[in-house]
């Protein structure tokens, strides 16, 4: 009978809540800072012209880059 070495307890890694999204899996957009729109310039009268953010498409949040949208980090 062959020997297999010492037995190891296979405990799953502990999951911690993500510190960036606080466990929600969604974080504020880095392009628009969570506003949903970005400044595109001014019109002919000098008023600010805004358009929908291309990073979050106006939803104000994106999938968390730290946890990959899971909400937890191993």
DSSP file (Angstrom, degrees, kcal/mol; ACC not computed):
  #  RESIDUE AA STRUCTURE BP1 BP2  ACC     N-H-->O    O-->H-N    N-H-->O    O-->H-N    TCO  KAPPA ALPHA  PHI   PSI    X-CA   Y-CA   Z-CA
    1    1 A X              0   0    0      0, 0.0     2,-0.1     0, 0.0     0, 0.0   0.000 360.0 360.0 360.0 125.6    0.0    0.0    0.0
    2    2 A X        -     0   0    0      1,-0.1     2,-0.3     2,-0.0     0, 0.0  -0.423 360.0-122.6 -77.7 149.8    1.6    3.4   -1.1
    3    3 A X        -     0   0    0     -2,-0.1     3,-0.1     1,-0.1    -1,-0.1  -0.707  18.1-166.2 -89.5 142.8    1.9    6.2    1.4
    4    4 A X        -     0   0    0     -2,-0.3     2,-0.1     1,-0.3    -1,-0.1   0.457  37.5-114.6-110.1  -2.4    0.2    9.5    0.4
    5    5 A X        -     0   0    0      2,-0.0    -1,-0.3     0, 0.0     2,-0.0  -0.383  58.6 -22.4  96.5-177.9    1.8   11.9    2.8
    6    6 A X        -     0   0    0     -2,-0.1     2,-0.3     1,-0.1    -3,-0.0  -0.339  68.2-113.3 -69.5 147.1    0.2   13.9    5.6
    7    7 A X        -     0   0    0     -2,-0.0     2,-0.4     1,-0.0    -1,-0.1  -0.596  30.3-154.7 -79.2 139.8   -3.5   14.6    5.5
    8    8 A X        -     0   0    0     -2,-0.3     2,-0.5     2,-0.0    -1,-0.0  -0.936  16.7-123.7-117.4 138.3   -4.5   18.2    5.0
    9    9 A X        -     0   0    0     -2,-0.4     2,-1.2     1,-0.1    -2,-0.0  -0.680  22.1-147.6 -75.9 125.3   -7.7   19.8    6.1
   10   10 A X        +     0   0    0     -2,-0.5     2,-0.4     2,-0.0    -1,-0.1  -0.712  27.0 170.4 -98.6  86.6   -9.3   21.3    3.0
   11   11 A X        -     0   0    0     -2,-1.2     3,-0.1     1,-0.0     2,-0.0  -0.785  36.7-113.5 -94.1 138.8  -11.1   24.4    4.4
   12   12 A X        -     0   0    0     -2,-0.4     3,-0.1     1,-0.1    -1,-0.0  -0.371  40.8 -94.6 -68.2 149.9  -12.5   26.8    1.8
   13   13 A X        -     0   0    0      1,-0.1     2,-0.3    -2,-0.0    -1,-0.1  -0.330  43.8-105.2 -64.9 147.6  -10.9   30.2    1.8
   14   14 A X        -     0   0    0     60,-0.2     2,-0.5    -3,-0.1    -1,-0.1  -0.565  30.9-140.9 -75.8 130.9  -12.6   32.9    3.8
   15   15 A X        -     0   0    0     -2,-0.3     2,-0.3    -3,-0.1    59,-0.2  -0.808  16.4-164.4 -95.2 132.6  -14.5   35.4    1.8
   16   16 A X  E     -A   73   0A   0     57,-3.4    57,-3.4    -2,-0.5     2,-0.2  -0.845  29.6-100.3-111.7 151.2  -14.4   39.0    2.9
   17   17 A X  E     -A   72   0A   0     -2,-0.3    55,-0.3    55,-0.2     2,-0.1  -0.480  48.1-101.5 -68.1 139.1  -16.8   41.8    1.8
   18   18 A X     >  -     0   0    0     53,-2.4     4,-1.0    -2,-0.2     5,-0.3  -0.380  23.0-149.1 -64.8 134.3  -15.2   44.0   -0.9
   19   19 A X  T  4 S+     0   0    0      2,-0.2    -1,-0.1     3,-0.2    -2,-0.1   0.690  92.0  51.7 -80.4 -17.8  -13.9   47.2    0.5
   20   20 A X  T  4 S+     0   0    0      1,-0.1    -1,-0.2     7,-0.0    -2,-0.0   0.910 124.7  21.7 -84.6 -44.7  -14.5   49.2   -2.7
   21   21 A X  T >4 S-     0   0    0      6,-0.1     3,-1.3    50,-0.0     5,-0.3   0.437  98.2-126.7-103.6  -0.9  -18.1   48.3   -3.4
   22   22 A X  T 3< S-     0   0    0     -4,-1.0    -3,-0.2     1,-0.3    -5,-0.1   0.797  72.2 -53.4  59.5  32.0  -19.1   47.3    0.2
   23   23 A X  T 3  S+     0   0    0     -5,-0.3    -1,-0.3    -7,-0.1    -4,-0.1   0.467 117.9 104.9  88.5   1.9  -20.4   44.0   -1.0
   24   24 A X  S <  S-     0   0    0     -3,-1.3    -2,-0.1     2,-0.2     3,-0.1   0.740  77.4-134.1 -86.8 -24.0  -22.8   45.3   -3.6
   25   25 A X  S    S+     0   0    0      1,-0.2    39,-2.1    46,-0.1     2,-0.4   0.378  78.1  90.9  85.2  -5.5  -20.7   44.3   -6.7
   26   26 A X  E     -B   63   0B   0     -5,-0.3     2,-0.3    37,-0.2    37,-0.2  -0.972  54.2-174.3-123.9 138.8  -21.3   47.8   -8.2
   27   27 A X  E     -B   62   0B   0     35,-2.8    35,-2.9    -2,-0.4    -6,-0.1  -0.907  37.9 -83.1-129.2 156.4  -19.1   50.8   -7.7
   28   28 A X  E     -B   61   0B   0     -2,-0.3    33,-0.3    33,-0.2     5,-0.1  -0.301  56.7 -98.0 -58.5 141.9  -19.4   54.4   -8.8
   29   29 A X     >> -     0   0    0     31,-1.8     4,-0.8     1,-0.1     5,-0.5  -0.371  24.8-149.2 -62.4 135.4  -18.2   55.0  -12.4
   30   30 A X  T  45S+     0   0    0      3,-0.2    -1,-0.1     2,-0.2    -2,-0.1   0.733  92.0  55.8 -79.9 -22.7  -14.7   56.4  -12.5
   31   31 A X  T  45S+     0   0    0      1,-0.2    -1,-0.1     7,-0.0    -2,-0.0   0.942 123.9  20.3 -75.7 -48.6  -15.2   58.4  -15.7
   32   32 A X  T >45S-     0   0    0      6,-0.1     3,-0.9    28,-0.0     5,-0.3   0.386 101.0-122.2-103.0   2.8  -18.2   60.5  -14.5
   33   33 A X  T 3<5S-     0   0    0     -4,-0.8    -3,-0.2     1,-0.2    -5,-0.1   0.812  74.2 -53.9  58.5  33.6  -17.6   60.1  -10.7
   34   34 A X  T 3 <S+     0   0    0     -5,-0.5    -1,-0.2    -7,-0.1    -4,-0.1   0.664 115.2 111.2  81.2  17.1  -21.1   58.6  -10.3
   35   35 A X  S <  S-     0   0    0     -3,-0.9    -2,-0.1     2,-0.2     3,-0.1   0.719  73.3-134.6 -94.8 -24.2  -23.0   61.5  -12.0
   36   36 A X  S    S+     0   0    0      1,-0.1    17,-1.8    24,-0.1     2,-0.3   0.339  77.3  66.9  87.5  -7.5  -24.1   59.6  -15.1
   37   37 A X  E     -C   52   0C   0     15,-0.3     2,-0.3    -5,-0.3    15,-0.2  -0.981  63.8-149.8-144.0 155.3  -23.1   62.5  -17.5
   38   38 A X  E     -C   51   0C   0     13,-2.7    13,-2.2    -2,-0.3     2,-0.4  -0.925  28.8-105.5-126.3 151.3  -19.9   64.1  -18.6
   39   39 A X  E     -C   50   0C   0     -2,-0.3    11,-0.2    11,-0.2     3,-0.1  -0.620  31.1-179.6 -76.0 124.2  -19.2   67.7  -19.7
   40   40 A X  E     -     0   0C   0      9,-3.4     2,-0.3    -2,-0.4    10,-0.2   0.526  52.0 -88.4-102.3  -8.5  -18.7   67.8  -23.5
   41   41 A X  E     -C   49   0C   0      8,-0.8     8,-3.1     5,-0.0    -1,-0.4  -0.966  55.2 -56.0 137.5-153.6  -18.0   71.5  -23.8
   42   42 A X  E     -C   48   0C   0     -2,-0.3     6,-0.2     6,-0.2     2,-0.1  -0.902  39.4-126.1-126.6 156.3  -20.2   74.6  -24.2
   43   43 A X    >   -     0   0    0      4,-2.2     3,-1.7    -2,-0.3     6,-0.1  -0.213  48.0 -82.2 -87.4-172.9  -22.7   75.7  -26.7
   44   44 A X  T 3  S+     0   0    0      1,-0.3    -1,-0.1     2,-0.1    -2,-0.0   0.701 130.3  53.8 -67.4 -18.3  -22.6   79.0  -28.7
   45   45 A X  T 3  S-     0   0    0      2,-0.1    -1,-0.3     0, 0.0    -3,-0.0   0.421 119.3-107.1 -94.7  -0.1  -24.2   80.9  -25.7
   46   46 A X  S <  S+     0   0    0     -3,-1.7     2,-0.2     1,-0.3    -2,-0.1   0.517  72.5 140.0  88.9   6.2  -21.5   79.6  -23.2
   47   47 A X        -     0   0    0      1,-0.1    -4,-2.2    -5,-0.0    -1,-0.3  -0.568  60.8 -99.2 -82.9 147.7  -23.8   77.2  -21.4
   48   48 A X  E     -C   42   0C   0     -6,-0.2     2,-0.5    -2,-0.2    -6,-0.2  -0.377  32.2-149.6 -66.2 140.8  -22.4   73.8  -20.4
   49   49 A X  E     -C   41   0C   0     -8,-3.1    -9,-3.4    -2,-0.1    -8,-0.8  -0.964  15.7-170.8-117.2 118.4  -23.3   70.9  -22.7
   50   50 A X  E     -C   39   0C   0     -2,-0.5     2,-0.3   -11,-0.2   -11,-0.2  -0.802   5.3-173.4-110.3 149.9  -23.5   67.5  -21.1
   51   51 A X  E     -C   38   0C   0    -13,-2.2   -13,-2.7    -2,-0.3     3,-0.1  -0.929  39.6 -80.8-134.1 161.9  -23.9   64.0  -22.6
   52   52 A X  E     -C   37   0C   0     -2,-0.3   -15,-0.3   -15,-0.2     2,-0.1  -0.334  56.4-100.5 -61.8 140.9  -24.5   60.6  -21.2
   53   53 A X     >  -     0   0    0    -17,-1.8     4,-0.9     1,-0.1     5,-0.2  -0.385  21.2-151.2 -65.9 136.7  -21.4   58.9  -19.8
   54   54 A X  T  4 S+     0   0    0      2,-0.2    -1,-0.1     3,-0.2    -2,-0.1   0.612  91.7  57.4 -83.3 -13.4  -19.7   56.4  -22.1
   55   55 A X  T  4 S+     0   0    0      1,-0.1    -1,-0.1     7,-0.0   -25,-0.0   0.881 126.1  13.6 -84.0 -40.7  -18.3   54.3  -19.3
   56   56 A X  T >4 S-     0   0    0      6,-0.1     3,-1.5   -27,-0.1     5,-0.2   0.422  95.0-126.6-114.9  -2.9  -21.5   53.6  -17.4
   57   57 A X  T 3< S-     0   0    0     -4,-0.9    -3,-0.2     1,-0.3    -5,-0.1   0.827  73.8 -54.1  57.5  35.1  -24.1   54.6  -20.1
   58   58 A X  T 3  S+     0   0    0     -5,-0.2    -1,-0.3    -7,-0.1    -4,-0.1   0.446 114.9 110.6  85.3   1.4  -25.8   56.9  -17.6
   59   59 A X  S <  S-     0   0    0     -3,-1.5    -2,-0.1     2,-0.2     3,-0.1   0.585  75.0-136.2 -84.8  -8.9  -26.4   54.3  -14.9
   60   60 A X  S    S+     0   0    0      1,-0.1   -31,-1.8    -7,-0.1     2,-0.3   0.242  75.1  71.7  74.2 -10.5  -23.9   56.0  -12.6
   61   61 A X  E     -B   28   0B   0    -33,-0.3     2,-0.3    -5,-0.2   -33,-0.2  -0.936  57.0-166.9-132.4 157.1  -22.3   52.6  -11.5
   62   62 A X  E     -B   27   0B   0    -35,-2.9   -35,-2.8    -2,-0.3     2,-0.2  -0.867  44.1 -75.6-131.2 168.4  -20.1   50.0  -13.1
   63   63 A X  E     -B   26   0B   0     -2,-0.3   -37,-0.2   -37,-0.2     2,-0.1  -0.461  61.3-101.2 -64.8 135.2  -19.1   46.5  -12.2
   64   64 A X     >  -     0   0    0    -39,-2.1     4,-1.0    -2,-0.2     5,-0.5  -0.372  26.2-156.5 -63.1 128.3  -16.6   46.6   -9.3
   65   65 A X  T  4 S+     0   0    0      2,-0.2    -1,-0.2     3,-0.2    -2,-0.1   0.747  87.8  58.8 -77.8 -24.6  -13.1   46.0  -10.7
   66   66 A X  T  4 S+     0   0    0      1,-0.2    -1,-0.2     2,-0.0    -2,-0.0   0.936 123.0  18.4 -72.0 -47.3  -11.7   44.9   -7.3
   67   67 A X  T >4 S-     0   0    0      6,-0.1     3,-1.0     7,-0.0     5,-0.3   0.448 101.8-118.5-105.9  -1.9  -14.1   41.9   -6.8
   68   68 A X  T 3< S-     0   0    0     -4,-1.0    -3,-0.2     1,-0.2    -5,-0.1   0.728  72.3 -57.9  72.8  21.3  -15.3   41.5  -10.4
   69   69 A X  T 3  S+     0   0    0     -5,-0.5    -1,-0.2    -7,-0.1    -4,-0.1   0.460 116.6 108.8  88.5   1.0  -18.9   42.2   -9.4
   70   70 A X  S <  S-     0   0    0     -3,-1.0    -2,-0.1     2,-0.2     3,-0.1   0.818  75.0-136.5 -79.0 -32.2  -19.1   39.3   -6.9
   71   71 A X  S    S+     0   0    0      1,-0.2   -53,-2.4   -46,-0.1     2,-0.3   0.257  75.2  78.3  92.7 -11.9  -19.1   41.6   -3.8
   72   72 A X  E     -A   17   0A   0     -5,-0.3     2,-0.4   -55,-0.3   -55,-0.2  -0.952  62.7-150.3-132.8 151.0  -16.6   39.4   -2.0
   73   73 A X  E      A   16   0A   0    -57,-3.4   -57,-3.4    -2,-0.3    -6,-0.1  -0.960 360.0 360.0-118.4 135.4  -12.9   38.9   -2.0
   74   74 A X              0   0    0     -2,-0.4   -60,-0.2   -59,-0.2    -1,-0.1   0.463 360.0 360.0 -87.6 360.0  -11.2   35.6   -1.2
